């Protein structure tokens, strides 16, 4: 798999995971945006892949969703490994 394709797959996995965690927590995009102090469009763009986030933003999202960064990274790694095993 090419490096660019692999990176895109990783970003897709991360945004899908963040959306799932947010929904599981019962938090709307608007509520998450309020907790973060950002416009709702920020959350929408992150979840749609229009906006990529850095580690600082990821940590802030985790805090806002009351989920540890370590837990999110572990889920992310597990999801990537499951995808690799099915390919």
Secondary structure as GFF3:
##gff-version 3
##sequence-region A 1 87
A	DSSP	alpha_helix	3	24	.	.	.	ID=ss1
A	DSSP	alpha_helix	29	36	.	.	.	ID=ss2
A	DSSP	alpha_helix	40	48	.	.	.	ID=ss3
A	DSSP	alpha_helix	55	64	.	.	.	ID=ss4
A	DSSP	alpha_helix	69	86	.	.	.	ID=ss5
###
